[in-house]
Amino acid sequence: MLKTAEISLRSLEKKDLDFLLDLENDREIWKVSCTTTPFTQAEIANYIYHSKQDITIAEQYRFVIDLKSTPIGCIDLYDYNLQEKSAGVGIVVSKPYRRKGYAKQALLQLIDYAWKHLQLVHLHSKIMPENKATVALFLKVGFLQKGNTKFVLNI
């Protein structure tokens, strides 16, 4: 578990089923993600079950963003590449918790984890231009914009 004064990052647990189902099926979020159809409860349960797989095998890992033991979002490492020491980053925070600094805290914790525990030297993300809040967040923590949707950070 990764922790600051306000939030912590932790692994997915069975108890996250309803939270993750609501989050993944929020059609407002679909506008800035690749999701086009709703997930079933069985699909989310299966995802949680397999989420314990090591990042070197699964090439991805999802953390739950907790605020005082309440899940408020998720932050992911994806496209993990051991040889290149790189991974992609994705983040989503539930609507009531946006614009309060929690996403920034989570992203900074994830960057620290990627560097210290996975020895990554490069992170990247694809962010659609209309997702202005996320663009601003990634720029604020040091990512550089390379093209219209690509953001990179050399740690």
Phi and psi restraints in degrees (value plus and minus 20) as a CYANA .aco file:
   2 LEU   PHI    -125.9   -85.9
   2 LEU   PSI     121.4   161.4
   3 LYS   PHI    -167.1  -127.1
   3 LYS   PSI     121.1   161.1
   4 THR   PHI    -141.3  -101.3
   4 THR   PSI    -193.3  -153.3
   5 ALA   PHI     -78.8   -38.8
   5 ALA   PSI     -58.1   -18.1
   6 GLU   PHI    -121.5   -81.5
   6 GLU   PSI     -61.7   -21.7
   7 ILE   PHI    -144.7  -104.7
   7 ILE   PSI     144.7   184.7
   8 SER   PHI    -159.8  -119.8
   8 SER   PSI     135.8   175.8
   9 LEU   PHI    -129.2   -89.2
   9 LEU   PSI     114.5   154.5
  10 ARG   PHI    -163.2  -123.2
  10 ARG   PSI     146.6   186.6
  11 SER   PHI     -90.3   -50.3
  11 SER   PSI     137.5   177.5
  12 LEU   PHI     -84.6   -44.6
  12 LEU   PSI     126.1   166.1
  13 GLU   PHI    -152.7  -112.7
  13 GLU   PSI     142.8   182.8
  14 LYS   PHI     -74.5   -34.5
  14 LYS   PSI     -57.0   -17.0
  15 LYS   PHI     -85.1   -45.1
  15 LYS   PSI     -31.4     8.6
  16 ASP   PHI    -105.6   -65.6
  16 ASP   PSI     -18.9    21.1
  17 LEU   PHI     -74.1   -34.1
  17 LEU   PSI     -74.7   -34.7
  18 ASP   PHI     -85.8   -45.8
  18 ASP   PSI     -60.9   -20.9
  19 PHE   PHI     -80.5   -40.5
  19 PHE   PSI     -68.6   -28.6
  20 LEU   PHI     -87.3   -47.3
  20 LEU   PSI     -57.4   -17.4
  21 LEU   PHI     -81.2   -41.2
  21 LEU   PSI     -66.0   -26.0
  22 ASP   PHI     -83.9   -43.9
  22 ASP   PSI     -64.8   -24.8
  23 LEU   PHI     -84.6   -44.6
  23 LEU   PSI     -69.1   -29.1
  24 GLU   PHI     -88.0   -48.0
  24 GLU   PSI     -45.6    -5.6
  25 ASN   PHI    -120.0   -80.0
  25 ASN   PSI      -6.7    33.3
  26 ASP   PHI     -97.8   -57.8
  26 ASP   PSI      86.4   126.4
  27 ARG   PHI     -82.3   -42.3
  27 ARG   PSI     -44.6    -4.6
  28 GLU   PHI     -83.5   -43.5
  28 GLU   PSI     -56.7   -16.7
  29 ILE   PHI     -92.2   -52.2
  29 ILE   PSI     -48.6    -8.6
  30 TRP   PHI     -77.5   -37.5
  30 TRP   PSI     -47.9    -7.9
  31 LYS   PHI     -80.1   -40.1
  31 LYS   PSI     -47.9    -7.9
  32 VAL   PHI    -135.6   -95.6
  32 VAL   PSI      -9.7    30.3
  33 SER   PHI    -143.9  -103.9
  33 SER   PSI    -195.2  -155.2
  34 CYS   PHI    -116.8   -76.8
  34 CYS   PSI     -10.6    29.4
  35 THR   PHI     -96.8   -56.8
  35 THR   PSI     115.7   155.7
  36 THR   PHI    -149.0  -109.0
  36 THR   PSI     -35.9     4.1
  37 THR   PHI    -156.7  -116.7
  37 THR   PSI     131.3   171.3
  38 PRO   PHI     -85.2   -45.2
  38 PRO   PSI     132.3   172.3
  39 PHE   PHI    -112.0   -72.0
  39 PHE   PSI     126.8   166.8
  40 THR   PHI    -108.2   -68.2
  40 THR   PSI     144.1   184.1
  41 GLN   PHI     -81.1   -41.1
  41 GLN   PSI     -59.1   -19.1
  42 ALA   PHI     -84.4   -44.4
  42 ALA   PSI     -60.0   -20.0
  43 GLU   PHI     -84.1   -44.1
  43 GLU   PSI     -62.9   -22.9
  44 ILE   PHI     -87.0   -47.0
  44 ILE   PSI     -62.4   -22.4
  45 ALA   PHI     -80.3   -40.3
  45 ALA   PSI     -62.2   -22.2
  46 ASN   PHI     -83.8   -43.8
  46 ASN   PSI     -62.2   -22.2
  47 TYR   PHI     -80.7   -40.7
  47 TYR   PSI     -65.8   -25.8
  48 ILE   PHI     -82.2   -42.2
  48 ILE   PSI     -63.9   -23.9
  49 TYR   PHI     -77.2   -37.2
  49 TYR   PSI     -62.7   -22.7
  50 HIS   PHI    -106.6   -66.6
  50 HIS   PSI     -22.4    17.6
  51 SER   PHI     -90.5   -50.5
  51 SER   PSI     -33.0     7.0
  52 LYS   PHI     -99.6   -59.6
  52 LYS   PSI     -26.4    13.6
  53 GLN   PHI     -83.3   -43.3
  53 GLN   PSI     120.5   160.5
  54 ASP   PHI     -80.2   -40.2
  54 ASP   PSI     121.8   161.8
  55 ILE   PHI     -79.9   -39.9
  55 ILE   PSI     -49.4    -9.4
  56 THR   PHI     -89.4   -49.4
  56 THR   PSI     -41.0    -1.0
  57 ILE   PHI    -116.1   -76.1
  57 ILE   PSI     -70.0   -30.0
  58 ALA   PHI     -98.2   -58.2
  58 ALA   PSI     -41.2    -1.2
  59 GLU   PHI      43.4    83.4
  59 GLU   PSI      -1.5    38.5
  60 GLN   PHI    -177.7  -137.7
  60 GLN   PSI     140.5   180.5
  61 TYR   PHI    -177.6  -137.6
  61 TYR   PSI     112.7   152.7
  62 ARG   PHI    -129.9   -89.9
  62 ARG   PSI     112.0   152.0
  63 PHE   PHI    -127.5   -87.5
  63 PHE   PSI     123.8   163.8
  64 VAL   PHI    -109.6   -69.6
  64 VAL   PSI     116.0   156.0
  65 ILE   PHI    -111.2   -71.2
  65 ILE   PSI      95.2   135.2
  66 ASP   PHI    -125.6   -85.6
  66 ASP   PSI     117.0   157.0
  67 LEU   PHI    -137.0   -97.0
  67 LEU   PSI      87.4   127.4
  68 LYS   PHI      30.3    70.3
  68 LYS   PSI      29.8    69.8
  69 SER   PHI      48.9    88.9
  69 SER   PSI      -6.1    33.9
  70 THR   PHI    -130.1   -90.1
  70 THR   PSI     103.7   143.7
  71 PRO   PHI     -89.3   -49.3
  71 PRO   PSI     108.7   148.7
  72 ILE   PHI    -142.1  -102.1
  72 ILE   PSI     -26.1    13.9
  73 GLY   PHI     156.8   196.8
  73 GLY   PSI    -194.1  -154.1
  74 CYS   PHI    -158.6  -118.6
  74 CYS   PSI     129.8   169.8
  75 ILE   PHI    -155.7  -115.7
  75 ILE   PSI     112.8   152.8
  76 ASP   PHI    -140.1  -100.1
  76 ASP   PSI     127.5   167.5
  77 LEU   PHI    -126.8   -86.8
  77 LEU   PSI     110.7   150.7
  78 TYR   PHI    -160.1  -120.1
  78 TYR   PSI     149.5   189.5
  79 ASP   PHI      31.2    71.2
  79 ASP   PSI      18.6    58.6
  80 TYR   PHI     -80.7   -40.7
  80 TYR   PSI     111.4   151.4
  81 ASN   PHI    -151.8  -111.8
  81 ASN   PSI      86.1   126.1
  82 LEU   PHI     -81.9   -41.9
  82 LEU   PSI     -63.4   -23.4
  83 GLN   PHI     -84.8   -44.8
  83 GLN   PSI     -62.1   -22.1
  84 GLU   PHI    -107.3   -67.3
  84 GLU   PSI     -26.7    13.3
  85 LYS   PHI      33.2    73.2
  85 LYS   PSI      31.1    71.1
  86 SER   PHI    -158.8  -118.8
  86 SER   PSI     143.3   183.3
  87 ALA   PHI    -181.8  -141.8
  87 ALA   PSI     137.8   177.8
  88 GLY   PHI    -107.8   -67.8
  88 GLY   PSI     140.8   180.8
  89 VAL   PHI    -149.9  -109.9
  89 VAL   PSI     114.6   154.6
  90 GLY   PHI    -154.9  -114.9
  90 GLY   PSI     127.6   167.6
  91 ILE   PHI    -165.7  -125.7
  91 ILE   PSI     124.3   164.3
  92 VAL   PHI    -166.0  -126.0
  92 VAL   PSI     115.7   155.7
  93 VAL   PHI    -143.4  -103.4
  93 VAL   PSI     117.1   157.1
  94 SER   PHI     -79.0   -39.0
  94 SER   PSI     125.6   165.6
  95 LYS   PHI     -70.4   -30.4
  95 LYS   PSI     -65.5   -25.5
  96 PRO   PHI     -83.7   -43.7
  96 PRO   PSI     -35.2     4.8
  97 TYR   PHI    -127.7   -87.7
  97 TYR   PSI     -14.6    25.4
  98 ARG   PHI     -97.0   -57.0
  98 ARG   PSI     135.7   175.7
  99 ARG   PHI      40.8    80.8
  99 ARG   PSI      13.6    53.6
 100 LYS   PHI    -143.1  -103.1
 100 LYS   PSI     -15.7    24.3
 101 GLY   PHI      71.5   111.5
 101 GLY   PSI     -22.1    17.9
 102 TYR   PHI     -89.3   -49.3
 102 TYR   PSI     -59.0   -19.0
 103 ALA   PHI     -83.3   -43.3
 103 ALA   PSI     -60.1   -20.1
 104 LYS   PHI     -84.0   -44.0
 104 LYS   PSI     -64.8   -24.8
 105 GLN   PHI     -79.8   -39.8
 105 GLN   PSI     -64.0   -24.0
 106 ALA   PHI     -84.3   -44.3
 106 ALA   PSI     -63.6   -23.6
 107 LEU   PHI     -84.4   -44.4
 107 LEU   PSI     -61.4   -21.4
 108 LEU   PHI     -84.5   -44.5
 108 LEU   PSI     -59.6   -19.6
 109 GLN   PHI     -84.1   -44.1
 109 GLN   PSI     -61.1   -21.1
 110 LEU   PHI     -85.9   -45.9
 110 LEU   PSI     -61.7   -21.7
 111 ILE   PHI     -79.7   -39.7
 111 ILE   PSI     -64.6   -24.6
 112 ASP   PHI     -81.6   -41.6
 112 ASP   PSI     -64.1   -24.1
 113 TYR   PHI     -81.6   -41.6
 113 TYR   PSI     -66.2   -26.2
 114 ALA   PHI     -78.7   -38.7
 114 ALA   PSI     -59.8   -19.8
 115 TRP   PHI     -94.6   -54.6
 115 TRP   PSI     -72.7   -32.7
 116 LYS   PHI     -95.5   -55.5
 116 LYS   PSI     -56.8   -16.8
 117 HIS   PHI    -122.7   -82.7
 117 HIS   PSI     -48.7    -8.7
 118 LEU   PHI    -129.3   -89.3
 118 LEU   PSI     -25.4    14.6
 119 GLN   PHI      34.7    74.7
 119 GLN   PSI      16.0    56.0
 120 LEU   PHI     -96.4   -56.4
 120 LEU   PSI     128.4   168.4
 121 VAL   PHI    -140.5  -100.5
 121 VAL   PSI     -26.0    14.0
 122 HIS   PHI    -165.2  -125.2
 122 HIS   PSI     107.2   147.2
 123 LEU   PHI    -141.1  -101.1
 123 LEU   PSI     130.4   170.4
 124 HIS   PHI    -163.3  -123.3
 124 HIS   PSI     141.4   181.4
 125 SER   PHI    -173.7  -133.7
 125 SER   PSI     129.4   169.4
 126 LYS   PHI    -128.6   -88.6
 126 LYS   PSI      99.4   139.4
 127 ILE   PHI    -149.5  -109.5
 127 ILE   PSI     104.2   144.2
 128 MET   PHI     -87.8   -47.8
 128 MET   PSI     120.1   160.1
 129 PRO   PHI     -76.1   -36.1
 129 PRO   PSI     -52.9   -12.9
 130 GLU   PHI     -90.5   -50.5
 130 GLU   PSI     -32.5     7.5
 131 ASN   PHI    -107.3   -67.3
 131 ASN   PSI      46.0    86.0
 132 LYS   PHI     -79.1   -39.1
 132 LYS   PSI     -58.0   -18.0
 133 ALA   PHI     -83.9   -43.9
 133 ALA   PSI     -62.0   -22.0
 134 THR   PHI     -92.3   -52.3
 134 THR   PSI     -58.6   -18.6
 135 VAL   PHI     -76.3   -36.3
 135 VAL   PSI     -69.2   -29.2
 136 ALA   PHI     -81.8   -41.8
 136 ALA   PSI     -61.2   -21.2
 137 LEU   PHI     -80.1   -40.1
 137 LEU   PSI     -70.5   -30.5
 138 PHE   PHI     -84.9   -44.9
 138 PHE   PSI     -58.7   -18.7
 139 LEU   PHI     -85.1   -45.1
 139 LEU   PSI     -59.3   -19.3
 140 LYS   PHI     -82.7   -42.7
 140 LYS   PSI     -53.8   -13.8
 141 VAL   PHI    -112.5   -72.5
 141 VAL   PSI     -15.4    24.6
 142 GLY   PHI      93.2   133.2
 142 GLY   PSI     -23.2    16.8
 143 PHE   PHI     -87.0   -47.0
 143 PHE   PSI     128.9   168.9
 144 LEU   PHI    -128.3   -88.3
 144 LEU   PSI     120.1   160.1
 145 GLN   PHI    -105.1   -65.1
 145 GLN   PSI     106.8   146.8
 146 LYS   PHI    -142.3  -102.3
 146 LYS   PSI      73.1   113.1
 147 GLY   PHI      71.5   111.5
 147 GLY   PSI    -186.1  -146.1
 148 ASN   PHI     -92.9   -52.9
 148 ASN   PSI     -58.7   -18.7
 149 THR   PHI    -146.0  -106.0
 149 THR   PSI     -25.1    14.9
 150 LYS   PHI    -116.3   -76.3
 150 LYS   PSI     112.8   152.8
 151 PHE   PHI    -147.5  -107.5
 151 PHE   PSI     116.8   156.8
 152 VAL   PHI    -153.9  -113.9
 152 VAL   PSI     129.9   169.9
 153 LEU   PHI    -157.7  -117.7
 153 LEU   PSI     103.1   143.1
 154 ASN   PHI    -116.1   -76.1
 154 ASN   PSI      98.1   138.1
